[in-house]
Amino acid sequence: MSKVFVEYAILPESREAYLSFMREKLRENGQLSLLEGTDQPNLFVEIWTPVSPDEFTHMREVRLGNGDPVWGPMHSWIKGGREKLHIWHFRSIGPDE
């Protein structure tokens, strides 16, 4: 199984708009879970499961691009903007690998 992790810090003044946006995304998509740092408020990690390599490539292009009407507006809520959105794809390693 593979997972995608998307990490970023949200500006404190954008927190409520961000949480409202993400609650809607959580309701819409069963692949998504959202975590907030307990020792770093406003630091968030999205976990998407499962995600194929092709799905990840598309997701990365959308999330890091400028023109996406769904995810693009979120860039203004991120501390440091789009350049501070980090996205990684991981695959599971079994005991025999």
Secondary structure, DSSP 8 states (H G I E B T S, - for coil): -EEEEEEEEB-GGGHHHHHHHHHHHHHH-TTEEEEE-SSSTTEEEEEE-S--HHHHHHHHHHHHSS--TTTGGGGGGBTTGGGG-EEEEEE---TT-
